[in-house]
């Protein structure tokens, strides 16, 4: 299997998880510390909306164990509003803030908007080489036109040249069979995977409402074939209804023993 597999969820601060995942009575301020006892990584969604204050970033680091890994989303001002153009100052500020996590900083997700098309190739081609080599980045595209053979070849080649991962989402943007095939062709020494689900109709995040057994089995089979890469994978609540359950199901398929959420409350004093 891959050299290292880190499975987690997209976010941790959900009131609907109290009871099904967090112990009853858990306060929002305690959620991250509890989450970090069950999973070794998390994708932080809040950084998509704004660059976090330095105090907030340091607080994340202080409330998690030494080997915990944060994946951060690049702010939407850079990816969706500026389309990677004329965003040098904003990007530098965000990366300086991200570095406050120290060794706990994992990949940074450059999630491009659904309107970002191959016609914007010039912006992506200029942006990627400027990314600092001491950090890891993953680029996500959300248009099927990126998978046309000629466009895809150029995209994969450019990302591989700079050791940038192509973030792969099991969602509604690109067909699953294409995403699964691309998962066997990493462009970096790590993989960045996101289990999103086909729609946003689910609003109750307290329990699994869609059977994703077949998809999880298929992904586990792909991950078992990987060699020489670290895998960072994050489940969204919309994938099946309750992302901790989805992440734990995948862990089990890969032979990773999940921490029983029922035991988390007994360990809260550890951090």
C-alpha positions in Angstrom: 0.0 0.0 0.0 1.0 3.7 0.0 3.9 4.6 2.2 1.6 6.5 4.6 -2.2 6.9 4.6 -3.8 9.8 6.4 -7.6 9.7 6.4 -9.8 12.4 7.9 -12.7 14.7 7.3 -13.4 18.1 5.9 -13.8 20.2 9.0 -14.4 19.2 12.6 -16.8 21.8 14.1 -20.3 20.3 13.5 -23.0 20.4 16.2 -24.7 17.3 14.6 -21.6 15.2 15.4 -22.2 15.7 19.1 -23.7 12.3 20.2 -22.9 10.3 17.1 -19.2 11.1 17.2 -18.3 13.5 20.0 -19.4 12.7 23.5 -22.7 14.3 24.6 -22.1 17.8 26.0 -19.0 18.5 24.0 -18.4 22.2 23.6 -17.2 23.6 20.2 -13.9 24.7 21.9 -13.1 21.1 22.7 -14.0 19.6 19.3 -10.6 19.9 17.7 -8.7 18.2 20.5 -11.3 15.4 20.6 -11.2 15.1 16.8 -7.4 14.8 16.8 -7.6 11.7 19.0 -9.7 9.9 16.4 -8.0 11.1 13.2 -4.5 12.2 12.3 -5.4 14.9 9.8 -8.2 17.3 8.9 -8.9 19.6 5.9 -9.6 23.1 7.2 -12.5 24.7 5.2 -12.6 28.0 7.0 -9.3 29.2 5.3 -11.2 29.2 2.0 -13.3 32.1 3.2 -10.6 34.2 4.9 -7.0 34.2 5.9 -7.1 33.1 9.6 -5.6 35.3 12.3 -2.2 34.2 13.6 -3.7 33.5 17.0 -6.2 31.1 15.5 -3.5 29.1 13.6 -1.3 28.8 16.7 -4.4 27.6 18.6 -4.9 24.8 16.1 -1.4 23.7 16.6 -1.6 23.9 20.4 -4.7 21.8 20.6 -3.4 18.8 18.6 -0.8 16.1 19.1 2.7 16.4 17.6 2.1 14.3 14.6 -1.2 15.8 13.6 -1.5 17.2 10.0 -3.6 20.2 8.8 -4.5 20.6 5.1 -5.5 24.2 4.4 -7.6 25.5 1.5 -6.2 28.5 -0.3 -8.6 31.5 0.1 -11.3 32.0 -2.5 -10.1 35.5 -3.1 -7.1 34.0 -4.8 -8.8 31.0 -6.5 -12.3 32.2 -7.3 -12.2 36.0 -7.3 -8.8 36.7 -8.8 -8.5 33.4 -10.7 -4.9 33.1 -9.6 -4.1 36.5 -11.3 -2.5 39.5 -9.5 -2.7 37.6 -6.2 0.9 37.5 -5.2 0.5 39.6 -2.0 -2.5 37.6 -0.8 -0.8 34.3 -1.5 2.3 35.3 0.3 0.4 36.5 3.4 -1.6 33.3 3.5 1.5 31.1 3.2 3.2 33.0 5.9 0.2 32.4 8.1 0.1 28.7 7.2 3.7 28.3 8.1 2.8 29.0 11.7 1.6 25.4 11.9 5.2 24.3 11.6 5.6 20.5 11.0 1.8 20.1 11.4 1.2 21.9 8.0 0.2 19.4 5.3 -0.8 20.1 1.7 -2.4 23.3 0.7 -5.4 22.8 -1.6 -5.7 25.2 -4.6 -9.4 24.5 -5.3 -10.3 26.2 -8.6 -13.9 27.3 -9.2 -16.2 25.5 -11.6 -15.8 28.4 -14.1 -12.0 28.0 -14.2 -11.5 26.3 -17.5 -8.7 25.3 -19.8 -9.1 28.8 -21.3 -7.4 30.0 -18.0 -4.4 27.8 -18.6 -2.1 30.9 -18.7 -3.0 31.8 -15.1 -2.4 28.3 -13.8 0.8 27.9 -15.8 2.1 31.1 -14.3 0.9 30.4 -10.7 2.3 26.9 -10.1 6.0 27.6 -10.8 5.9 30.5 -8.3 4.8 28.2 -5.4 7.5 27.8 -2.8 9.1 24.4 -2.9 9.3 24.0 0.8 5.5 23.6 1.0 3.2 21.0 -0.6 0.3 21.9 -2.9 -2.5 20.2 -4.6 -4.6 21.7 -7.5 -8.3 20.7 -8.0 -10.1 21.4 -11.2 -13.9 21.2 -11.5 -14.5 21.1 -15.2 -14.7 18.0 -17.3 -13.0 19.8 -20.1 -9.7 19.5 -18.2 -9.8 15.7 -18.8 -9.6 16.1 -22.7 -6.5 14.1 -23.6 -4.5 17.0 -24.9 -5.4 19.3 -22.0 -4.9 16.6 -19.4 -1.5 15.7 -20.7 -0.3 19.3 -20.3 -1.9 19.6 -16.9 -0.3 16.4 -15.5 3.1 17.2 -17.0 3.1 20.7 -15.6 2.1 19.5 -12.1 4.6 16.7 -12.1 7.4 19.1 -13.1 6.8 21.0 -9.9 5.8 18.1 -7.6 2.3 19.4 -7.2 -0.6 16.9 -6.8 -3.7 16.8 -8.8 -6.4 16.8 -6.1 -9.0 14.2 -7.0 -12.6 14.6 -5.9 -15.2 11.9 -6.0 -18.0 14.4 -6.7 -20.2 15.7 -9.5 -17.6 17.5 -11.6 -15.6 14.7 -13.2 -16.8 11.1 -13.8 -15.7 8.7 -11.1 -14.1 6.3 -13.6 -11.8 9.1 -14.7 -11.0 10.1 -11.2 -10.2 6.5 -10.2 -8.0 6.1 -13.2 -6.1 9.3 -12.4 -5.6 8.1 -8.9 -3.2 5.5 -10.3 -1.1 8.3 -11.9 0.1 10.6 -9.1 2.0 13.8 -10.2 3.7 14.3 -6.8 5.1 12.2 -4.0 1.8 12.5 -2.3 -1.9 12.1 -3.2 -4.7 14.4 -2.2 -8.2 12.8 -2.3 -11.6 14.2 -1.5 -14.8 12.3 -1.1 -17.5 14.9 -1.8 -20.6 13.1 -3.0 -22.7 13.9 -6.1 -24.9 16.6 -4.7 -25.5 19.0 -1.8 -29.0 17.8 -0.8 -28.0 16.3 2.5 -28.5 18.7 5.4 -28.5 16.3 8.4 -25.0 15.4 9.3 -25.7 13.2 12.3 -25.7 9.8 10.5 -25.1 8.0 7.2 -28.0 8.4 4.8 -26.5 7.1 1.6 -24.9 3.7 1.1 -21.4 4.3 -0.3 -20.1 0.8 0.3 -19.3 0.2 -3.3 -17.5 3.5 -3.8 -15.4 3.0 -0.6 -14.5 -0.6 -1.6 -13.4 0.7 -5.0 -11.3 3.5 -3.5 -9.7 1.0 -1.0 -8.7 -1.2 -4.0 -7.1 1.7 -5.7 -5.2 2.9 -2.6 -3.8 -0.6 -2.1 -2.1 -0.4 -5.5 -0.2 2.8 -4.7 3.5 2.7 -4.0 5.9 5.4 -3.0 3.4 8.1 -2.1 1.7 9.5 1.0 -2.0 9.7 0.8 -4.1 12.6 2.3 -7.8 11.8 2.0 -10.8 13.8 3.4 -14.5 12.8 3.5 -17.2 15.5 3.2 -20.5 15.2 5.1 -22.3 15.3 1.8 -20.6 12.1 0.7 -22.9 9.9 2.7 -24.3 12.1 5.4 -21.8 11.8 8.3 -18.2 12.1 7.3 -16.6 10.5 10.4 -18.4 7.3 9.5 -17.2 7.5 5.9 -13.6 8.1 6.9 -13.7 5.3 9.4 -15.1 2.9 6.9 -12.3 3.6 4.5 -9.8 3.2 7.4 -11.1 -0.2 8.1 -10.9 -1.3 4.4 -7.2 -0.3 4.5 -6.5 -2.2 7.7 -6.3 1.0 9.9 -8.0 0.5 13.2 -10.2 3.5 14.0 -10.4 4.9 17.5 -13.8 4.1 19.0 -15.5 7.5 19.4 -17.0 6.1 22.6 -13.6 6.2 24.1 -12.7 9.7 23.1 -14.4 11.3 26.1 -12.2 9.2 28.5 -9.1 10.7 26.8 -10.0 14.4 26.8 -7.6 15.2 29.6 -4.6 14.0 27.5 -4.4 17.4 25.7 
